């Protein structure tokens, strides 16, 4: 069984299903702009690369491409205002997350959170779902000059715990997490249920794929 010296976890799509709130805000933003709403199914395929990217995708209605910059500059503040009031009204933990975190803590694994979500949204969400005190470090999308899939956030967190990459593990849900982990030299376990733009995460070849964080008990060594 694996016994990493430190474990980092992603937030959206790994611990928390935040799409219901994000979709509400996207549709409210589009309505304010006098445009057609997009719906939760579309937003679910667009999340995972930060709010800025989500707003751009919502404006053009596709995963790739760029909207008119004037449109984006008008839309982005509207979304931020909406999301500040709707960060966790409809979001919640995935089944098995609390049990999985409790297993990791009981096994004395140092835990950190690495997300592309800005700190002003991350902290209230973590407090609402009861996970805020479970992490030794929070690395948010605005903590450092670069975010996932760049390896910098993972390496920064490893340095906080004095852990070397080969003894470190990332748990995420998307190709962004896989790319960041591989570039940092971390191991990577992915959840099957998260946000990966409609693609099967197994195609990205993580070290393991789990359907629930409770399955970590079968992969990671318990407390000695």
Secondary structure, 3 states (H helix, E strand, C coil): CECCCEEEECCECCCEECHHHHHHHHHHHHHHCCCCCCCHHHHHHHCCCCHHHHHHHHHHCCCCCCCCHHHHHHHHHHHHHHHHHCCCCCCEECCCHHHHHHHHHHCCCEEEEECCCCHHHHHHHHHHHCCHHHCCEEECCCCCCCCCCCCHHHHHHHHHCCCCHHHEEEEECCHHHHHHHHHHCCEEEEECCCCCCCCCHHHHCCCEEECCHHHHHHCECCCC
